[in-house]
Amino acid sequence: MWSERLAPSYYSKGPGVAVAIRISTTLFGDTALGVRFFSALLGLGTSVILYTLATSLYNDKVAAWAIVVLNLTPIFNAGSTLMTIDPLMIFFWCGSMLTFWRALHRTSTASDRYWLATGLLVGLGFLCKYTCALQLLSMALLLGLSRRWRGQLGRKGFYKALAVFLICTIPVLIWNAQHHWITVTHLKERAGGDESGGLHLSEFGEFLGMHFGVYSPILFVGLLWALYRTAGTFLHNDAERFLAAFTFPILAMYFALSFREAGEANWTAPGFLSAGILLAHFWDTVRLAPGWKRGLQNSALFTAGAISCVALHTDIVRQLGIPWPYHRDPSYRLRGWEETAEAVEDITQSILKDQVKRKQIDNVFLIANRWQVASELSFYMRDDLAVIRPNPKYPLVHTIQSPLPEHQFSFWPRYDGIDIAKSGDSKGTSPAVREPGSPFLGQTALYITDDSDRQNPPKSIQSTFEKFHLIRIMDVLRGGNVVRRIKIFACYNYKHPPI
């Protein structure tokens, strides 16, 4: 949906992923292939770049094993299948590491293009995910702590890279300046910065436990072991110092934040790129009995590969006759949306036909309980569905409107007619601006929710409609198993809430 509404930035991220999907859907259409086309190519590109970097740092053998580890890691395989911000960020993160390493090993004249390329790659990564800006801290730490490269801080190269990066941030800064710096508020909330609570060991434990799953248990222990080995040697080795600089800052930041609130395991993924090279290097030099070494190595790779296969196609488990309810399956959020959209579309059309038959003049519009549901339905449902949609800028399926901006839907045209972007204060709440002549007033909405425990629509829906009733409960099935339960309510005579 972002790619259909290109902008300098968005509520939570820069424009990178929207531009990438816009290019691929232009080439291959609004299909799953069109959306995901670049994800596999980015995975391939990351592998090639990481191999080149590891060869520069060590040798071909270490590089080859680093690529084996990378491509058997479950989280990397997921990123090479789904088109999110992560494959883009990982690609640019890895690319900027390579150009930075080369900039450090070229003469001042020849290194200029590598410094400029480094700044550009970090900037492009930032436009995909703001975490990439942390690379500048890693670079500054490496230069400041390394006697060999400390002189670079007195030269122009690093500052040229910084200047190129700052130019890349302009679209994000302009959009946020026009939208009350909402991304800053969002990032603060994501980091738990808006909470007054203390530290929670259980949250840290949950965050750590996620990593054992997404990297596979044996492989993750190996990565931790490599980082432990690095802590004792990085002051005396250029390659290890370089890799440590791109590993420890991001891991330290997110694991420290996890004591407040467990984040997502993919947040630390960039740091484990360099950790994978370190693992391949130290494992090549470790002294173990050949049988033990081969056994541990094969067990780690087999386990990681098996988990990757199951993660990419969890129905394998069910096909083997092992009962695994979808509500316990981490991939359930990805399943059954096409079937869900078809069912909602059929219900919408039947209601419209019934109104025509009864010569009623009410039209309908669609509201989902969450932005995730709204976006999935919008992708799979027909764009020419006969619902109230004044122009294509309006979403096909809305989310529940809130006076506070909660996600990107808040900044697109809304059925309550409020334009948050023109609101007065830093949170976009007062004075709110409402567009005149709303076509949604007095009309009927279908409220669609995947919260199967909810008996009635939320109060924010009840208070803005004259009456409502449940018209359908349906189970979305996959292979005879229930993926999710959808409830659809008809809500009549919409009236704007007070501003």
N, C-alpha and C positions, 0 to 999 in steps of 0.2 A: 504493500500500500504506500510505503514511503516512495518507492521507485516510480509510482504513478503520480506522485505529487512532489516533484523535485524541489528542494529548498536548500539554502546555504547550510542549514543544520536542523536538528530535530530535538525533541524534548530530552532525550537521554544520550544521544550519540551524534557524531558528525555525519556528513552526507556520504561517506565512502561506500557503505554497503548499498545505499539506495542507487548510487550511480552505477555500481557494478551490476546490480540486478536489472537496472534499466537497459544497460547494454545487452545483457544476455537475453532478456525477454524480447528485446527488439529483434534479435537474431533468430530466436527459437520459439517465440510466442509465450503467452501467459500460461505456461504448463509447468509441471514439476521439473522437467528438463531445463526449461527456460530459466527458472528461478535458480536452480542449483548448478548450472553448467560450470561456473567458475570454481566451485568448491574443490572438485577433483583436480583441476589444473593447478590451483593454488597449492594443494597438497603435494603434487609433483614438483612444482617450482620450489617449495620449501625444502624438499628432499635434496634437490640438486644444489641449492645454495648451501645447505648445511653440510653436504658432502665436500663441497669446495672449501668451505671454512675449516672443517676438521682436517682436511688434507694440508691446508696452509699452517695449521697449528701443530699437527703431529705428522701423520702419514696416511697412506691409502688404507691400511688395515684398520686403523682406528676409525677412519671416516666411514668405511664400509659397515663396520659393526654399529656405529652411531646411527646409520640409516636403517639398519635392521631393527634396532631398538625403537626408533621413532615410528616406523611403519607397522610395528606390532602393538604399539600402545593404544589401548581402547579410545582414549580421549582424542588422539590425533585422527584415528579412523572416523570417529563421529564428526569431527570438524571437516574432514575431507568428503563428507557425504551431505551434510546440511549446510546451506548457505546462510551463515550468520556473520557477525562481525569478526568472529575468532579466526577463521582461515585467512582473512585479509590481514588482520593484525599480526598473526604469526609469520606470514610471508614477509611483510615489511619489517618486522622486528629482526628476523633472520637476515634479510638483505642489508639492513643498516649495520648489523654486527660485522658482516663481511667487508663492506666498504670502509668502516671505521678501522678495522684491522689493517686494511691495505693503506689507508691514509697514514697510519702510524709507521709504515715501513717503506714509504716513498720519500724521495727528496722533496724539499719545500715546493719546488715548481710542479713536479709531477703529482704531488699529493692534493693539489687544489681541487681537481675534478672529483677526487674521492671524498674530500670534505664536503663539497657541494652536494654530491650524491647522498652522503650520509644525512645531511640536513633535510634533503628532499624526502628520503625514505622514512625518516622519523616523522616528518610532517604528514606524509600520506598515511602512515600508520595512525597518527593522532586523529586524522579525519575519519578513521574507521573506529578507533577505540582510544579513549583518552589515556589509557594506561601506557601507551607508547611514549608519552612524554617522560616517563620515568627513565627511559634510556639516557636522556641528557644527564640525569643525576649519576647514572652508572658510569658514563663517560667522564664526567668531571671527577668522580671519586677515583677512577683508574688513573687519570692524569695526575691528580694531586698526590696519590699514594705511591706512585711509581717514580723512582729516581730516574729511570731511563727516559720516561716520556713526560716528566714534569715540565720540561721546557716548552712543550706544546701550548701550555697555558699563556705563554708570553708571545705566541705567534698568532697569525691571523686565521689559520685554518679552522680551529674549533669555533671561532666567533663567526666565520662565514657560514659554517653549518648551522649555528644557532640562528643567524639572520634568516636563512632559508626556511628553517622550521617556523620562525615567527610569522613569516609571510603566509605560510600554509594555514596558520591558525586564524587568519582574518575572517573567513566565512563564518566560523563558529562564534567568534567574538561579536560580529555584526548581528547575527541572528539573536544571540543571547541578550545583547544590549536592547534589541527591539522587543524582547519577551521577558523582561524583568529578571534576567539571569537565572531562569528557571532550572537550567542544567546544574548550576552550583547547588541549588537547594536539593535537587534530586540526588546528586552524588553524596551530599552530606547525609541524606536520609539512608542511602544505600550502605554507607559506612557506619551507620549507627550513631552518627554525630548529633542527631536530634533527640537522643535518649539520655536520660539522667542516671540510668542504672549503672551498677558497677561492673566488675569483670566476672565472667562466667566460664568456669573450667569446662562445663558440659558443652558449651558452644564451640570451644577450641577442640574438644574431643570429637565432636560431630564433623567439624571441618577437616580434621586430620583423617578421620575415618573415610570421608568421601574420596580422599586421594588414594587410599588403598584400593578402592573400587575402580576409579577411572584410569589408574595407571597399572593395575593388577598388583596383587600383594607382594609377590617376590620381586618384581621389577621396581616397585616403589621403595622397598627396603634397600635394593641395590643403589638407587639414586641417592637415598639418604646416606648410605655408606660412602659413596663417591664424594658427596659434599663434606662429610666428616674428614675424609682423606685430604680434601682440598684445603680445609681450614688449617692444616699443619704445614702446607707446602707453598701456598699461593704467594707468600712474600718473597720466595726465592726462584720462582719460575714465571716467565712472561706469559706463557699460554694459560697456565692455571690462574694467574692473577687476572688476566683478561676475562676468562670465562666466569670466574667468581664475581667479578664486578657486574655482570649481567644476570647473575643468579641470586645472590644474597639480598640485595636491596628489595626486590619485588617480593621474595618469599618472606622476608622479615616484616614488610609492611602489611601484607595480607594475613599472615599468621598472627601478628599482633592485633590487628582489627578483629580477628575471629574470637578473641577473648570477650569482645562486646557482643558480637552476633556472628554466627557461622555464615560465611559467604558462599559463593559457588566455587567448585573445585577448578573450573576453567580459568578463574582469575589469575592463578599462579602459573598457568601453562607456559608463558614465555620464558620464565626462569628455568624450566626443566629442559628447554632446548639445549642450553649450554651444559646442564647437568648430565644430559645423555652423552655428550661428547666426553665429559669427564669420566663417566662410568665406563665407556668403551676404552679409554686410555688406561685407567687404573686396573681394570680387569685384565688387560693385556699384560700388565707387569706384575700382577699379584702372584704370590708363591703359594700354590696349593697342589696337593696330589692330583695328577692328571684326571683320575677317575672322579674325584670330588668336584674339581673345577668344571669338567664337562657335564657332570650331572646337574650341578646348580645352574649352569648356563642353559642347558636344554630345558630344565624345569621352568625357569623364568620365562624363556621365549615361548614355550608351549602354552603355559598358563596365560600369558598376555595375548597370544594369538587366539586361544579358545574364547577368552572373555570378549575379545574384539568381534569374533564371529557371532557370538550370542548377542552382543550389544547392537550389532547392525541388523540382526534378524532374530528378535527374541521369540518369534513363533517357532523356531527350531525346537525349543524346549517343549512346547505344547505338541508339536508333531511327533516327538519321542514318547508322548503319552504321559508327560509329567504335568500335573495340574499347576497352573500358575495364574491366578486371577490378575486381570489387567490393572486393577487398582494398586497392585503391588509391583507392577512392571514399570521401571523408570521411563520406558518409551511410550507409555500409554497416551501421553499428550500428543504424540505424533500420529496416532492411529485413528482411523474411522471417520475422518472429517469430511471426506467426499460423500460418504453415505449419509452423514449427518446433514450436510448441506442439501443433498437431494431430497431428504425427507422434509426439511423445513421449507424448501422451495415448493414441494407438492402441496403442503398444507396452506402456504400463502396463496397459491393459485386457486385452490379449492374455495378458500374464503372469498377471494375476489370474484370468482364465478358465481358464488352464492349471492353476493351483494348485487351483481348485475341482474341475476334472475329475479331478485326481490325488488329491483329498481331502487335500491338504496344508493345514496350518493357518497357514503363514507369511503375514503381511501385508507390504506394502511401504510405504516412504516414499521421498521424492525429495530428492536433494541435487544442487545445481549447483556448478560450479567457481567462479563469481563471483556477486556480488550482482546484477549487471546481468542475467545469464542467469536467475537465480532470480526476479527481479521481472517480467521479460517473460513467462516461462512462467506465473507465478502470475496474471498479468492475463488471458491468453488461454485458459488451461485451465479446465475446468469446476470450480466450487467443490465440487460434490457427487461429485467423483471419489473412488472407493473406495480411499483411501490412509489410512495411519495419521495421524490428526489429532485429538488428544484434544478440542480445542475450536477455535472460529474464531480465537482469538488466535494460534494456531500458524500459521506460514506454510504455504501449500500446498506450496511448494518451499523447502527449506532451503538454506543455504550451508554450506560446510565450517566446522565450529566451531573456534574458536581460544580459548585461555585469555585472550588480550588482546582488548579490544573494537576491532573494525576498521571497523564500519559499523553501520547501524541494526539489522540482523538480530541483532547480538550482544545487543541488549537486549530482543528479543522471545522468547517461549518457544522453547527450543532442544531438539534431540533428545538432546543430552548431559545435559540436566537441570540445567545450571549456571545460576544466576541471578547474572549479573555485577553487577546493581544492588545486590545485598546483600553483595558482596565487600568485604573490609576496607580495602585500601590505595587510594591515589589512582589507580592504574591498574586497579583492579578485578581483581587477580590472586590475592590471598591475604588471609585465608583464603576460598576460594571456597565457595559454598553450592550444594549439589545437592539438587534436589527428589526426594523418595523415590518409589518405585514407578513407574519410567519404563516406558511402554508400548512403547518402541522397542527395549528389550533383547532380543536374540536374534532380531530381525526382519531382513528383507531390504531393502536400499536399492537404488534405481537411481541411479547416479552419472552425471550428464549434464555433458558438457564441450564447449565450442566451441574448445578448444585441440587442433587437429587433429594437432599434432606429438607430443602425449603418447601414449606407448604403453601406459602403465598409470596407474591413479589415483595421486595423490600419497601420500607416506608417511603422512600424517595419516589418510588413508582406509584404507590397507592395514593400519595398526597397530590399527585398531578393528574390523576385520571378519575373520572366520576365513578366508575365501577370496573370490575375485572372478574374473570372466571377462568379456570383451568380448562383448556380445550384438548390437550393431548399430552400423554406420557409415552415416551417411546424409548426402547432399548436399542442402542447401536451395537450390532453384532459383528464379530470377526471370527470366522471359523467356529461358529456356534457359541462363542464366549462373549459376554457383555463387556464392551469397551467402556461405554459411558451411558448414563441415563439422562435424557433430555426432557425437560418440561417446557411446554409452551402455554402461555397465558394470553388471552385476548383482553386488552385494556382499552376502555372506551372513553371518548370525549376528553382529549388531552387539553389541559390548561397550563399556561406558563406558571412556574413557581415565582414567588416574589423575589426581586433582586436584593 
